[in-house]
Each structure stands twice: as structure tokens, then as C-alpha cells.
Amino acid sequence: MADYRKFLSKVETSVLPYFGGTRVDTSSRRLRLPSALDAPGWYTFEIKGREAFPKDPADAPDLSDLPLARGHVVGRWLVGDNAGAVEMELFSEEEPPVLAPCRARVWYGGEVLFEGLDFEGEAELSAREALEDGRSLEGIKGVGAPLRAAFAYAVLARTSRELTIPFSPKEVRKDLLTIAGTGPDGAASSLRRLEHERRMWRALHPEEALLRGEAPPPVRHHGPQPTLANAEERADAALEAAGARLLAVRRLGDRQLEVRYRFMDERFVTVCDALTLQIHDAGVCLGHGEERGDRLLTLESLPSVIKEAIDTDVLVITRGFA
Amino acid sequence: MAILNITYNGLSADYPLDMNYDLSDADVRRIALEVVRSGGVGGLQIANLDERAFAAHVIDRFQGQDGAPRIYLRPKVPFG
């Protein structure tokens, strides 16, 4: 009879990218780390069962078998089809020229890895000149939809620095076409709208006292009994189940937990109860006053709400990732 | 096996569904109402839960990372 303990104790070695949090992805499965690593990068991991143990930093392997993504560079973003802007991971230290055509590879967990630049055409050069001159794309021919969106994001990034109003791509997606046609004025208008909504939100929601002991934490049908000690593990599981990826957690006072995570190519910071995972501050605008929705939700159901906000172009992020 | 995740009044809990994933929204609301009333979902037992408690809830369907379907029943919240 076969001794299955041999299979269970089998150790593999693999070079994998680490993007943050306590998990890494291989081509076939997601593996758990004993703890978060100090920095993102490529590492050699020893794999035992569903756990991966980091050994040493490593060079990136050949990625040419992974799906290819194309677009234009704006800072660390790859702007591609449907005006999507995705932050590239493990990005080169040398920043490519803005609006440069770019190739990237998509890792098994959905992360986008910079691969290289493509040759530029007349459209990229003209668009970059317009950006540098503070003009719009009006009158420039041959500008495809991804380049048009990238131009708008680049104008927004520049205007954002001038006005010191931060933004995330999915907050401004509905304004991109207008900004491409109007330049910095349109970008300023879009950013001021965001700032106005955030000011309203801050004015209406000063720091609130924590609601305590109103209900016992729910017992899940599987998994650990909720305790403060296993809050990170449960936050990770809640986000993982909803398709989000935990990046980091930080214990705050009054039983609160600050949770940083990625979802739908965007980063979010949410504060929740460390025991029940009830949301205290979603980090996105969810109504005001008595109608405010944060506390109706938990970390388990919040990603579904964020997805709705993104899909309907009403996302406003109130808690920055910096 | 699909998992039904119910969020009500700031608490969430999972309930395993030993049945077909292709449940209608009405089925999902009816099941949630029954299991919360009966205490089938630990920590979320409300015996006198109103008949229309989940009438305005949103239903989302995801494929979990483990491949198991997940159904989220959560409150509708305002934006902005």
C-alpha cells in the first residue's frame, strides 16, 4: 500500500513574486506564508503542502508564457483597454517616459508585471507634447482609446500634484473623455468635485466613538473562533473569499483594526472592529448621517459594495493609502 | 457546495448551502430569513426577524478562490 506521508511531506522549491500580505500564488494554487515579508520582490520559496517558506531573494524567471497586457505608461500605471489603469508591480526603478507604449505580463493572482517598452509612433509624441504644453488632445490625429485615457490620467496626475488633491483611477474614470478634450481645466474640475465630496464627508463624519458590545461576534461554519489574536487571519480569509487581497493590518485603539488591501486593481484602507469585522470606516463614501452605510457592513460584504461603486462610477475614496 | 454569506446589521456569517448554486434571488432571501430565524447561522439568530428584513438587500455572486461559489446577501448602502 502506498505511503501517502511521502507525498504530504514532499518539499518543492519555486521562484515566485511576493506582492505583500501573507500569500503568494503559483500557477495552480495560492499558498500561505508564515508571516509577511519585509519587501515585495522575487524570492525562492520552499513549498510544503499549502504553505510557502521564503528562502532568498531571486531574479525574475522568464515570464513569456504569461498572458500579455499592452497599454501606455503613466507613472506606475499601465493604461489599457476600457480606460483601465492598473498599477504595475515590482516596477523598474527607472521610470519610462509618460505615455510610452508598454508591455506587461499578468501573474496568476492578477498582478501586472512590467515587461518592456514598445516603439513609439507619432500619436504618442504629439500627445506627450500636448501634455507638456498644458494643452488638450484637440486637433491631434491618430490617438487611440488607450492613449486618450492615458493622456487624461497623466493630466490628472499633474494637476493633482499642483492642487494637492489625490485621486485614484476608478474615481475619475467617467471624466476621462472630457479631460482628454479639455486638458488641465477639465482635470481640475474633476479633482475639485472629488475634493468637494470628501470635504462634505469629513464635515459630516467627525471621528465617532466605537460601538461596543452590541452583539456577539458571529460563529462561522468553519474557521477559528473570533478573537483579537486571530483578527488578521480572519480579515485575510474574509477578503480572500470576496476576491480581495490583504496587504497589511494594523491594530488601532478601542478594538479597531486598520486593514489595507487590493481589490479590482485598486488599493483601499478600511477600519473595522477587530472581533466582529464590522466596518467603522469603509474608506469610501457610503452616505451621510443616519443613512451612512458603513456600520451595516462587514469586511466580508464590503468588497461587494466597492464593486458596485466601481461598476456604477460613483467611487470616492476617503481614506488614503499613503 | 456553495456558501451563503449573510450580512445583517453589521454582522456577517457563512451558511453552507447543500444545494444547487442556481438559486433565484427570492430563494436566497427566503433561505436567509429561515436560517437566521432558526439560529442556523451562528451569532445571527433573530427569532422574530421581520419578514421583509432582506427585501432590500443586494445579492452578489462570486466564485471563491477555492472554486466554491459564494453568494453574498448584504444591505444596500448609499454612495456619495
Chai-1 contact restraints between the chains, C-beta under 6 A:
chainA,res_idxA,chainB,res_idxB,connection_type,confidence,min_distance_angstrom,max_distance_angstrom,comment,restraint_id
A,R30,B,Q65,contact,1.0,0.0,6.0,A-B,restraint_1
A,A215,B,L11,contact,1.0,0.0,6.0,A-B,restraint_2
A,P216,B,G43,contact,1.0,0.0,6.0,A-B,restraint_3
A,P218,B,L11,contact,1.0,0.0,6.0,A-B,restraint_4
A,P218,B,A13,contact,1.0,0.0,6.0,A-B,restraint_5
A,P218,B,G42,contact,1.0,0.0,6.0,A-B,restraint_6
A,P218,B,G43,contact,1.0,0.0,6.0,A-B,restraint_7
A,P218,B,L44,contact,1.0,0.0,6.0,A-B,restraint_8
A,V219,B,G42,contact,1.0,0.0,6.0,A-B,restraint_9
A,V219,B,G43,contact,1.0,0.0,6.0,A-B,restraint_10
A,R220,B,D14,contact,1.0,0.0,6.0,A-B,restraint_11
A,H221,B,D14,contact,1.0,0.0,6.0,A-B,restraint_12
A,H221,B,P16,contact,1.0,0.0,6.0,A-B,restraint_13
A,E240,B,Q65,contact,1.0,0.0,6.0,A-B,restraint_14
A,A241,B,G64,contact,1.0,0.0,6.0,A-B,restraint_15
A,A241,B,R70,contact,1.0,0.0,6.0,A-B,restraint_16
A,G243,B,F62,contact,1.0,0.0,6.0,A-B,restraint_17
A,T276,B,L11,contact,1.0,0.0,6.0,A-B,restraint_18
A,Q278,B,G10,contact,1.0,0.0,6.0,A-B,restraint_19
A,C285,B,G80,contact,1.0,0.0,6.0,A-B,restraint_20
A,L286,B,V77,contact,1.0,0.0,6.0,A-B,restraint_21
A,G287,B,P78,contact,1.0,0.0,6.0,A-B,restraint_22
A,E291,B,P78,contact,1.0,0.0,6.0,A-B,restraint_23
A,G293,B,V77,contact,1.0,0.0,6.0,A-B,restraint_24
A,G293,B,P78,contact,1.0,0.0,6.0,A-B,restraint_25
A,R295,B,G10,contact,1.0,0.0,6.0,A-B,restraint_26
A,L296,B,G10,contact,1.0,0.0,6.0,A-B,restraint_27
A,L296,B,P75,contact,1.0,0.0,6.0,A-B,restraint_28
A,T298,B,T7,contact,1.0,0.0,6.0,A-B,restraint_29
A,T298,B,S12,contact,1.0,0.0,6.0,A-B,restraint_30
A,E300,B,N5,contact,1.0,0.0,6.0,A-B,restraint_31
A,E300,B,S12,contact,1.0,0.0,6.0,A-B,restraint_32
A,S301,B,T7,contact,1.0,0.0,6.0,A-B,restraint_33
A,S301,B,S12,contact,1.0,0.0,6.0,A-B,restraint_34
A,S301,B,Y72,contact,1.0,0.0,6.0,A-B,restraint_35
A,S301,B,R74,contact,1.0,0.0,6.0,A-B,restraint_36
A,S304,B,D60,contact,1.0,0.0,6.0,A-B,restraint_37
A,S304,B,Y72,contact,1.0,0.0,6.0,A-B,restraint_38
A,S304,B,R74,contact,1.0,0.0,6.0,A-B,restraint_39
A,V305,B,V77,contact,1.0,0.0,6.0,A-B,restraint_40
A,A309,B,F79,contact,1.0,0.0,6.0,A-B,restraint_41
A,V314,B,F79,contact,1.0,0.0,6.0,A-B,restraint_42
